[in-house]
C-alpha cells in the first residue's frame, strides 16, 4: 500500500509490465513489410480486399502476397508459403480459415515474422471446440513471442504511416481525393468491434477530424484493448483516445494506462456496451466476453476522469471538441447566432448541460449593438440577425467575445447549408480561432454543405451538427479544466490482531462481529453488547442505558428487520424484557434453522440524514466503493455514486458532491449543515479497509449511516461484512 | 363543468372558434394569386428572392410584382400599387419597410386581398414604439378581416401545392432535381422561428421525409401557431405536426387543436424553448415554486399526449418514425445486425429507452441459425454477420421476424456507406415493409451514401443515422399504441355554501381554513379544533384525544414549521400546555407582527408514504396539477409529474404510475401496497375543486399527504389554499 497509484493499479493482478507492449506495438502499427496469407486477386472477397486496400491507401513498405494457387497477384510476386519469401517480414495478415491458423502462425514465427493480425472468424466467439483453437493461438503467441491482434478482427488503419491493414470499406482514401481536415490533433480509436471502429472513423472524418490509428481488437487472444490504449496514451501523435468496449481483459494494463492518461490530461472517451441484458447476450456471443458489472466500469471511468459517451455522434462530438478547441478556463458560455430560435434552443441546451450563460456587461452589449440591426439582441444569446451576416458583424462579434473577460466558451450558431459560401471571411476567422485561448465552437442548424465543411476546416473549425451532442461536448470540454491529477492515497495499516481475526473467519459476519472489526480499524461505532440469554440483559443495560435498540445477531439473517429481529426506542427494562422474549420466540417460528448468536443492545442513535456506504470486490477491478442516499431512496432514486477504492477524504468529498442528497447534507429549510468531514473520514476509512484486506473481504456495507450536524459526527446504525467463504490456505 | 373536453378547453378564455380559422387558412396556404409588395429584380436581397423562390418552385397561380420603380421584373408586369393590379389577389407578400406596412395593408384590404404575409422585421421584437406598430397591424386585421401571418416571418412553404412564399435558402427545389422520398405520409411544421422551421424541413428532406406545409409564424400579430396547428390537425394531407414554440399566444385554440389531435391520434411533436430564461413567480407553495412556465407546458404536453423533443435530430427522427412505420402492437423489439458491436450498442440504447428485447424462441432461433454462419447469433440481437449479407439471409431474417408473433418492432442495423450498393434486394425489401404490420426501422452506423438513401427510399425505408434518436423514436412509436382518447371529466358540483365562502375570503388561508374548505368539498380531513387561548385546550383535547399535533394558525405564516410553530406527538395534557406556551411565546419573538388565529389541535396521523398534491393556476392554461414524492424528496429528487386539471381517478392513477415513488407505494421490502384508490380519489377531487373554483383559487397544496396501506386511506397532514388577493367585484 501507499503505492504511487493509490494502491489501485498495483492492486490488480495480471499481465506483463505495460512498457514492453508499448514499444512493441510500434512495429505492428507501422511495419516495414507485410505478408498477406490467403491473398487473392478477387476483390469481392475479404482475402482480396486486404491487398487492394493496403495498396490503394499508399502503404510505403514491401508487400508479399502468400497463396500457393497464384504466381503473381495484382503485379506482385506471390509466394506459396511465408517461409518461401526469403526476406524479412515484420507483419503477417492472416486471411485463411480458422483451422489453418495455428500452423500458419508457427510458420510465421519460424520465418521471423514479429506480428500477426488474424482476420479469420471461428474462434472463441463460437464457443465449444473453437475456444480451444483460440487458446492455441494464445499459446503460440506466448511461446514464440509473436504478438497477435485478433482473431476475428477487421484489422487496423494507421493514418500517419499509411498502413491500412484492413478490409473495411470505410477506409477508402482512393476516392476522397482531398479529405477535409479541420484540426491537426489526432484521435486514436480502439474498439472491440470492427464495425464500430471504422464507423467512428468514417463519421469523424466526414466532420474534418484527424485520426492517428484505428484498431479493431477482435477476440484479443494476445494483444488486448488495454495494450493499444496504453500505446496510444504514450504516443505523441495521438491527442485523444476513443474506446469502444464490451469488457476489459487486462485490468492491470488498462488501469495503468488510464492513470497515465489522467496524469498527462490526455482525454479518453469510452463507450461501454453490454449494459442491457440483451446487450450482454450480444457481448457473450460476439467476442466471447463476460460483461463486467456495470457499476465497476462506472467506478473506473469516474476514478480516472474517462468521459463516457452513449451515442456515436456524441462520442465523435466530444472527440471533435477536445481535439479542435483549447480547454476553456471556466464554464461561462456565450451563444452568437443569426437565428433567434436556433440561438434560444442552443442556449437552453447548454444550460441543461450545466453551462452558465451570463448576460453580457452593459459596455460589451453596447459595442455589439452598434454592429447589428435594432431588432437583434446583445444580451446572451447574442442575436446578430441574418442581416448582419453581410456586414461582417458576425466575425466582429466573435472577435470581441474572444478577447473579453466575460465568457470562456463561444458557441457560434449559423446555417451553413449554402453551397456557394459560408457566413464568414474564413481567413479572418482562422486568425481569430488561432489566436483565441477560448473554445470557439460552431453549430450549423441546417446540414452543412460540402463547401462549408471545406472552408470552415481551412479556418480550423469543425462544424457540429448535433445540438444535444454539442451541448454534451461543450460540457465535457469545460470539465477538462477541472480534471485534477490523482494524488497517491495510502491505506491505513491493518493491525495484526485485525488481520488475524479476518483470517480466522469466513462468510457473512453478524452486525456485532462486523462492528467489532470496524472498531478495530478505527471506525467509530456505538458501544454495543451481545446478550446471549435473558439473564445478561440487566448487566448490559447498566452499560448501555436507555433508550436502546435490540437487534438479533445471526450469520444466517443479514436482513434482521425483515424477520422481525429489530426493536427500536426501547425506553425501560420492562419493555426490553418483553421485546427480548418476543423477538426470540418470533425467530423460533420464522427462522427455526438460523444459528443465533444472541441480540445486540446498543444506544439509540440520534436522528440524522440516512446515507449508504458500501464496498464490493469486483472480479476485474478489485474493491469498488458505493456511496449514496440511504433508506428507500437508495433503490427508488438511485442517487448513488461509484469510485474505485481507496479514496481519501478529498475523494470522498468529491464523491458526495456528485450526489443529489448533497443538498440535504448542506442543510435545507433552515436545517444545519451536516458533518461532511466525519462522513468523508468514514468513507475513506471503509474504502481503505476494503483495499487493505481485499484478500479476505468481499463486501462491506454500512446501511444506514446517520449523518448528524457539523461537529456531531455520524452513527453507523447497521453494518455487514462478507468474507471469503473458506479459510485462507495457510490458516 | 361536465363539459365534453373535461372542462379544460372551455376553461380558457379567448379567441374565435377554431373552425373559422381552419377553413380560412386554406386560401392563405394555397392562394390562387399572389402579389409581392416590394418585389425586386435583385436576388441578393430578400425582396428579390421572394419572386425567384416562388417561381423556381413552380407556383402555378398568378404572380403580381408590386414596385413603383419597375415596369417589369423577371418577365412579369410590375404594378406601382396593389390597387393598380385590377385582378383579384388572394395573398400579398409584404417585403417593404415596417413603417410602410400599415398603409400598405389597408391598401391590400381595399383591393380585396384576403391574406398577407409580412416579411418585414422591426415590430414587437424590438419593443418600444415598434410594438405600437404591431398593434396597428393587429387592428387592421380585425377591422378588415384580412388574415395576417407575421410580421417578422420567413413566410411559408406549401409542398403539396408548390407555394413557396419565403426567401429561405432551404427551399431549394431547383437544384435537387430528384428529391428522396421514403414515405408518402406528410409532416407539417409550424415554428415561431423561421430559421428552425426551414432547417427542420431541410434536415427531414435529406432523410427522405415528406412534408405538407412549413410555416414560420413570426410575431403572430394575427394568426398564431395555434391557428396553423389547428389547420394541420384538420388537414387530411398532414399526418404529423412538428411544433417549435417559445410561447402559446392563443391557449383556447391550442388546447382545442391538441384535444382534436388526441382524438384523431395524429401525432404532435413539440420543441419548447425558453426554458433557461423562465421567470420566477412569487411562490408560497412548493407547487408554485417548482411549477415554472415550463411545468405548465409539460402539463399540457402530457395531458394531450404531445411528444416533446429536445434536439433537432431527435425531432426529425420521431417525425420520421411516426410517418414511415405503422404503430406497433407492443414494445417488444428485435435488433437484426451485421455487426455484433453495433447490434449490442443498439440493444443497449433501446433497453435504456424502455423497450423490451425478448430472447427469441428456440424454434425461431433454430430457423435463423440455419441461414447464418456458425459465429453469428440468433438470440436478440440477431447477428447475421457481415458474411450473411451476400447470401440473402439478412432479408430472410427480417421477413421471418416480420411475420412471427414474438416481437412488435424490428430495428435493422447495417452499414450503408457503400456508394455502389445496399445490403438488401430493395424491391423484395419494399414488399416486406409494405406487407408488415410491424414497425421496421433501419439504422446505419456509418453515414449512408446517396445511393443508399435513394434505393432504401424506393423500398419505403427511412435510414436513421442517430442512435440516441432512433432509440427515442422507437420508444415514442411504441407509446403511440398506448395513447388513449381522453374521456370527458366532470367536476363535482360546488356547494353554494362553499362558493360563498370562497367569495368572502381573500389571500392566503390558514391550514384550519383550508381544511374546512376541503371538507366542504368532500375531501376527508382529520377533525381538528382551533384553540384561541389556553383555556380552550382541555375541551379540545376531550374531542381530539392523545397523541395529537399542535400547529399555529396564521395567514402570515404558511410555513409553520420554519418558525417553530408545530409540535408533534404530544402525549399528555402537561406536555400540551408546555408546548402551547412555548409556541405562542416563540412566535411573539420570531414573528411579532403575524396575525394569529390560534393553534389547531389534530389527532396524530398514522405513518404513511409522503406525497405532495398541488394545483397552481397558470396564467395561460388554467389550473395545473402537480403530484409527486413528498418531504425532502420533492425538491431533492424532483420526482413530480404534471397534468392539466381536472383529472379523473384513472388520470390520477396514470399520473402516479409515472412517478418513481410508485415503487414505494406498491410496497417494497415486504411492506403492504398503499391505498392507490384513496390517493387517486383525493387527487381527482383536489384537481376538480381547483377547476370549479378557478375564478377564486390561485393555489392549493396538500403537503404532505400520508398514504396508508390499501383500504386505510390517506391523511392530509397539512393544507394550504391561496385565493385571489381581492374580493370579487360583485361581493
Interface residues (C-beta under 8 A of the other chain):
Chain A: X121 X122 X125 X126 X130 X152 X169 X170 X175 X191 X192 X193 X194 X195 X196 X198 X199 X202 X203 X206 X244 X246 X271 X273 X274 X275 X276 X277 X278 X279 X281 X282 X283 X285 X286 X287 X310 X311 X312 X313 X314 X338 X339 X340 X341 X342 X344 X345 X347 X348 X349 X351 X352 X357 X373 X374 X375 X385 X386 X415 X417 X418 X419 X445 X446 X447 X466 X467 X468 X561 X562 X632 X633 X635 X636 X637 X639 X660 X661 X663 X664 X668 X669 X670
Chain B: X121 X122 X125 X126 X130 X152 X169 X170 X175 X191 X192 X193 X194 X195 X196 X198 X199 X202 X203 X206 X244 X246 X271 X273 X274 X275 X276 X277 X310 X311 X312 X313 X314 X335 X338 X339 X340 X341 X342 X343 X344 X345 X347 X348 X349 X350 X351 X352 X357 X359 X373 X374 X375 X377 X379 X380 X381 X383 X385 X386 X415 X417 X418 X419 X445 X446 X447 X466 X467 X468 X561 X562 X632 X633 X635 X636 X637 X639 X660 X661 X663 X664 X668 X669 X670
